[in-house]
Amino acid sequence: MFRGVLLLLASVLLGTGIASGDTVTGVVSDAMRSVKHLKATAEDQACVKRCSDLDEELLVIGPENTLYRTEQQAKLKGFEDKRVKVTGKFEPMADDMSMDITSVELAPAEGDSKGGAGPK
């Protein structure tokens, strides 16, 4: 009985992650300053690029300023300070989300219907 309850609880908890093949749209930033770069000024853009060139961690700032982290840093290179759509598997972490990236592409600006398939 107890084991059945544990299995049920585990399946519910695992089910709270976003499944493989789901997407999130957000802005690629560096982990050091993350949401402070959302103003997208020229200074912010240069700072994110500098951090990327120094191999600082890149992440995606998604809806409600949720931070999406990945070990697949090369997949985010070239998209620094760009709005992107990331497809993959997303799992909750302590304070953020982890992502196993399948693909990254440019996303249209909010309110724009155009997109793209690579960094500009």
N, C-alpha and C positions, 0 to 999 in steps of 0.2 A: 504494500500500500504506500509506504513512505517513498519507496523508489519510484513508483508511478507518479507521485506528486512532484518529485524532483525532476523527472523527465518532462512532465508537462510544463513546469516552471522554466526549465532550460529551453524548451521549444518556443515558449512565448517570448522569452528574453532574446533569443536568436532571431526571432521573427521581427523584432523592432528595427533591425538594420535595413537599409535599402538594398534590394536584391541586385544581383549582377545584371548589368545591362541598363540600369537606371541612369538618369542624368542629373547633373546640378549645373546651374549657370552662376558664374561669379567672376571676380576679378583676380588675376594672378598678382600676388604681392610677395614681399619678403617677410619672413617670420619675425624679424627683429622689430619692424614698425607696423606691420600688417594693416590694420584698419586706419591707421593714421595717413595712409596713402590714398584713401578713397576719394579725396578731392581731385585727384588726377591732374595736378598742376605739373608744369614742366619740371619743377624741382622734384616732385614725387616720382615722376617717370625716370628721371636721371638717377635718383637714389635706388629705386628698385633694380634698375639695370646694373648699377655699380655693385650692389649686393649679390646679384646673380653672377656677375663676372668674378666675384670673390668666392663663389660656391657657397654662399649663404643659402639656407633653406628657403625654397619657394613653396607657396601654398595658395589655395584658392579661398577667397572670402566669398562665401555664398549668402543665401538669404538670411536675414536677421543677423548678419555679421558672424555666421557660423564659420569656423576655420576648418578647412579640409586639408589634411596633411597627407603626404605620400613620400615613400622612399624612391619613387620613380621620377626623380628630379629632371632627368633629361627630357621627359615628355612635356614639361612645363617651360623649358628653355625656348626662347624665341617669342613667348607669349607674355613677357614681363609687362605688367601694368595694362594688360588687355582684358577685355570682357570675353570670357570663353564658356563653351559648353563642354563639360567633361562627362564622358560615358564610362561606366565601370561599376565596380562593387564598392559600396560604402558601408562602413561599420562604425558604430559609436565607440569613442574612447572616453577617458575620464572627463575632459572638458571640451573636446573637439570631435571631429570625425576623421577616420582614416579612409583613404581611397586607394583601390587597386585599379589603376587607369587602363581602360581599353583604348580610348581615343580622346583627343583634345582638338577642338576646332574653334575658330572665332565665332562669337555669338553677336547677333545684332545688338546695337545700343538699345537701351530700354526705350520702347515706343517705336523702334525701327523694325521692319520686317526682313531686312537683308541680313545675310550672314556671310560666312566664308569658311575656307577649309585650311587656312594656314596663317602664320603670323604675317603682319604687315610690316 
